[in-house]
Amino acid sequence: MQSAKDNFSERTKDYARRVIRLYSALPKAAVAQVLGHQLLRSGTSVGANYREASRARSKPEFISKLGDSLKELGESEYWLELLSEEKVLPPSRLQPLLQETSELIALFVASIKTARSH
């Protein structure tokens, strides 16, 4: 059975890969590229920060790095919403990634709460 740590690690890496593929599919228009670059930066940082959290030397450092991942997810959600609302890509193309972003946000919020309470 896969541990929660392994699941988070795989899921955040998969998230980054999905963001990379989305960025690669964006039109070359300036607006699409600017918004896409912001998404690329934040979306690929989620897993990197989670990896740092999993190697934290203390509980406060662990919670802080989880918080960094959560912050990057919030930013990613914002850029995805702008890409959708500005119709850079059809909203139906962005919806699955927005859904995964929401699910990851919920998981990170729950993990931070759990870590703080123990």
Buried (B, 14 or more C-beta within 10 A) or exposed (E): EEEEEEEBBEBBBEBBEBBBEBBEEBEEEEEBBEBBEBBBBBBBBBBBBBBBBBEBEEEEEBBBBBBBBBBBBEBBBBBBBBBBEEEBBEEEEBEEBBEBBEEBBEBBBEBBEEBEEE
